[in-house]
Amino acid sequence: MTERPEYSPGTPGREAEDVPVDGEGRQSSPDPDRNLTPSGAGEDRGATAQGSPGEAAEQDVERDLGVLLADAEAKRDEYLDIARRAQADFENYRKRMAAEVQAAALRGKAEVARGMIDAVDNLERALQHEGIDPDANDPLEGGASAELKNPEGLAHGVLLVFYGMRETLRRNGVEVVDPKGEKFDPNFAEALSTVQVEGTEAGVVVEVMQKGYRFEGQLIRPAMVVVAA
C-alpha cells in the first residue's frame, strides 16, 4: 500500500510550514514578542543621541538671542559714549560762554571807567588850579570839605562832583594807583624821569604826575611818576 504525503491544514497544495509542536503533538502558538522590534526604535535612539528637533530649534533661538543681545549692548555702549561726549562738550561750551559773558561785562565796565577817569582827572586839575587838594578834603579819606574858604562857591560844587565820581569808580571795583613814596613797580607805573633827591633811596617814587587806575586786578592806566635816582 502506497503512503500519501501529509499536508498541512493550511492552503491546499502548499506544504506546511514548520510549526512548533509541544510535547503532546499539539501546535504551539508562536511567541508574539519573539523577534519583535518596536516600530521606530532605531530612529528614536538616533534622535535621542543627536537631540530632538525641538531642542535644536531652542538652541538656535538662544544663539540668535545671544547675538542680538551682544549687538544691543555694543550699540548701548556706543550711544552712552556719544551722550557722555555731548554732555562734556555742552558743559565746556557753557563754561566758555559764561567766561566770555563775564569777560565782556568786565570789558564794558572798564570802558566806562576809562571815560570817567578822564573826567575825574579834569576835575582834579581844576581843583588843584584853585589851590585845593582833593585828597586832603576827601570825606572818604577822613578829610572835611568844610575847610574850604568858600564852601558854598563853585569850587565846593566841583569838589562834590569829583568825590561822587571817584566813589562811583570805587564801588565798581576801580582802584586808584598812587605809588608816591613806594618802590617803583613797572607793572603799575611808568617812570617819566629820574631825579637826585637827598635822603631818598634810589628807585623810590618821589612824585606822581598822573595817577593810575586798575580794575578787577587789571591795570587800566599806569601811573606816570618821577623816580629817585
C-alpha positions as CSV (number, residue, x, y, z in Angstrom):
1,M,0.0,0.0,0.0
2,T,1.4,3.4,-1.1
3,E,1.7,6.1,1.6
4,R,0.5,9.6,0.7
5,P,2.4,12.7,1.8
6,E,1.0,14.7,4.7
7,Y,-0.3,18.2,4.0
8,S,-0.8,20.9,6.5
9,P,-4.3,22.0,7.2
10,G,-3.5,25.3,5.5
11,T,-3.8,26.2,1.9
12,P,-4.2,23.1,-0.2
13,G,-1.3,22.4,-2.4
14,R,1.2,24.2,-0.1
15,E,3.5,22.3,2.2
16,A,3.0,23.1,5.8
17,E,5.4,25.5,7.3
18,D,7.4,24.5,10.3
19,V,5.2,25.0,13.2
20,P,6.4,24.4,16.7
21,V,4.8,21.4,18.4
22,D,4.6,20.9,22.1
23,G,5.3,17.7,23.9
24,E,1.8,16.3,23.2
25,G,2.0,16.8,19.5
26,R,-0.1,20.0,19.5
27,Q,0.9,23.1,17.6
28,S,2.1,25.9,19.9
29,S,1.3,29.5,19.1
30,P,4.3,31.5,18.0
31,D,5.7,33.9,20.7
32,P,4.2,37.3,19.7
33,D,7.2,39.0,21.3
34,R,9.8,37.0,19.6
35,N,12.0,39.0,17.2
36,L,9.5,41.8,17.6
37,T,11.3,45.2,17.3
38,P,9.1,48.3,18.1
39,S,8.5,50.5,15.2
40,G,10.9,53.4,15.0
41,A,13.1,52.2,17.9
42,G,16.3,52.8,15.9
43,E,15.2,56.2,14.8
44,D,14.3,57.2,18.4
45,R,17.7,56.1,19.7
46,G,19.4,58.1,16.9
47,A,17.2,61.1,17.6
48,T,18.0,60.8,21.3
49,A,21.7,60.7,20.6
50,Q,21.6,63.7,18.3
51,G,18.9,65.7,20.2
52,S,15.3,66.2,19.3
53,P,14.3,68.8,16.7
54,G,12.7,70.9,19.4
55,E,15.9,71.1,21.4
56,A,17.9,72.0,18.3
57,A,15.4,74.8,17.5
58,E,15.6,76.1,21.1
59,Q,19.4,76.2,20.9
60,D,19.2,78.1,17.6
61,V,16.9,80.6,19.2
62,E,19.2,81.0,22.2
63,R,22.2,81.5,19.9
64,D,20.3,84.2,17.9
65,L,19.2,85.9,21.1
66,G,22.8,86.0,22.4
67,V,23.9,87.6,19.1
68,L,21.1,90.2,19.3
69,L,21.9,90.9,22.9
70,A,25.6,91.4,22.3
71,D,24.8,93.7,19.4
72,A,22.3,95.7,21.6
73,E,24.9,96.0,24.3
74,A,27.5,97.2,21.8
75,K,25.0,99.8,20.5
76,R,24.2,100.8,24.0
77,D,27.8,101.4,24.9
78,E,28.3,103.4,21.7
79,Y,25.3,105.7,22.4
80,L,26.3,106.1,26.0
81,D,29.7,107.2,24.9
82,I,28.2,109.6,22.4
83,A,25.9,111.0,25.1
84,R,28.8,111.5,27.5
85,R,30.9,113.3,24.9
86,A,27.9,115.5,24.0
87,Q,27.4,116.3,27.7
88,A,31.0,117.1,28.2
89,D,31.1,119.3,25.1
90,F,28.0,121.1,26.3
91,E,29.4,121.7,29.8
92,N,32.6,123.1,28.2
93,Y,30.6,125.3,25.9
94,R,28.5,126.5,28.9
95,K,31.6,127.4,30.9
96,R,33.2,129.0,27.9
97,M,30.2,131.1,27.2
98,A,29.9,132.1,30.9
99,A,33.5,133.2,30.9
100,E,33.0,135.1,27.7
101,V,29.9,136.9,29.1
102,Q,31.8,137.8,32.2
103,A,34.8,139.0,30.3
104,A,32.5,141.1,28.1
105,A,30.9,142.6,31.1
106,L,34.3,143.4,32.6
107,R,35.4,145.0,29.3
108,G,32.3,147.1,29.3
109,K,32.8,148.3,32.8
110,A,36.5,149.0,32.0
111,E,35.5,151.2,29.1
112,V,33.0,153.1,31.2
113,A,35.7,153.5,33.9
114,R,38.2,154.9,31.3
115,G,35.7,157.5,30.3
116,M,35.0,158.5,33.9
117,I,38.7,158.6,34.7
118,D,39.3,161.3,32.1
119,A,36.5,163.4,33.7
120,V,37.9,162.8,37.2
121,D,41.4,163.9,36.0
122,N,40.0,167.1,34.6
123,L,38.0,167.9,37.8
124,E,41.1,167.2,39.9
125,R,43.2,169.6,37.7
126,A,40.6,172.3,38.1
127,L,40.6,171.9,41.9
128,Q,44.4,172.0,42.0
129,H,44.4,175.1,39.9
130,E,42.2,176.7,42.6
131,G,44.7,175.6,45.2
132,I,42.5,172.8,46.6
133,D,43.9,169.4,47.4
134,P,41.1,166.9,46.7
135,D,42.8,164.2,48.7
136,A,43.1,166.3,51.8
137,N,39.4,167.2,51.7
138,D,38.1,163.8,50.7
139,P,35.4,162.7,53.3
140,L,36.1,159.1,52.4
141,E,39.7,159.6,53.4
142,G,39.0,161.3,56.7
143,G,39.1,164.9,55.2
144,A,36.5,167.6,55.6
145,S,35.3,169.7,52.7
146,A,34.1,172.3,55.2
147,E,37.7,173.5,55.4
148,L,37.3,175.2,52.0
149,K,37.5,179.0,52.0
150,N,34.1,179.2,50.4
151,P,32.1,176.0,51.0
152,E,29.2,177.4,49.1
153,G,31.1,178.5,46.0
154,L,31.7,176.9,42.6
155,A,34.8,175.1,43.9
156,H,32.8,173.3,46.5
157,G,30.3,172.1,43.9
158,V,33.2,170.9,41.7
159,L,34.7,169.1,44.7
160,L,31.4,167.3,45.5
161,V,31.1,166.1,41.8
162,F,34.7,164.9,42.0
163,Y,34.0,163.0,45.2
164,G,30.9,161.5,43.7
165,M,32.6,160.3,40.6
166,R,35.5,158.8,42.4
167,E,33.2,157.0,44.8
168,T,31.3,155.5,41.9
169,L,34.5,154.2,40.5
170,R,35.4,152.7,43.8
171,R,32.0,150.9,44.2
172,N,32.5,149.4,40.7
173,G,35.9,147.9,41.6
174,V,38.1,150.7,40.1
175,E,41.1,151.5,42.4
176,V,43.5,154.5,42.3
177,V,47.2,153.7,41.7
178,D,49.1,156.4,43.7
179,P,52.6,155.0,44.4
180,K,54.2,158.1,45.9
181,G,56.7,157.1,48.5
182,E,56.7,153.5,47.3
183,K,59.2,151.5,45.5
184,F,58.8,151.9,41.7
185,D,56.8,149.0,40.2
186,P,56.9,148.8,36.4
187,N,53.8,146.7,36.5
188,F,51.7,149.6,37.7
189,A,53.7,152.8,36.8
190,E,55.7,154.4,34.1
191,A,58.8,156.5,35.0
192,L,58.8,159.8,33.2
193,S,62.2,160.8,34.6
194,T,64.6,160.3,37.5
195,V,66.0,162.9,39.9
196,Q,68.5,163.1,42.6
197,V,66.7,163.5,45.9
198,E,68.8,163.8,49.1
199,G,67.8,161.4,51.8
200,T,65.7,159.3,49.4
201,E,66.6,155.8,48.4
202,A,67.1,155.2,44.7
203,G,64.1,153.7,42.9
204,V,61.5,155.3,45.2
205,V,58.7,157.3,43.6
206,V,59.1,160.9,44.6
207,E,56.3,162.4,42.6
208,V,53.1,161.3,40.8
209,M,52.4,163.3,37.7
210,Q,49.3,161.4,36.8
211,K,47.5,158.8,38.9
212,G,46.9,155.3,37.6
213,Y,43.9,153.1,37.8
214,R,43.2,149.4,37.9
215,F,40.0,147.4,37.6
216,E,39.5,143.9,39.0
217,G,43.2,143.5,39.4
218,Q,43.9,144.5,35.8
219,L,45.7,147.8,35.0
220,I,43.5,150.3,33.2
221,R,46.1,153.1,33.1
222,P,49.6,153.2,34.6
223,A,50.6,156.0,36.9
224,M,53.1,158.5,35.5
225,V,55.8,159.1,38.1
226,V,59.2,160.6,38.8
227,V,61.7,158.2,40.4
228,A,64.6,159.0,42.7
229,A,68.0,158.1,41.1
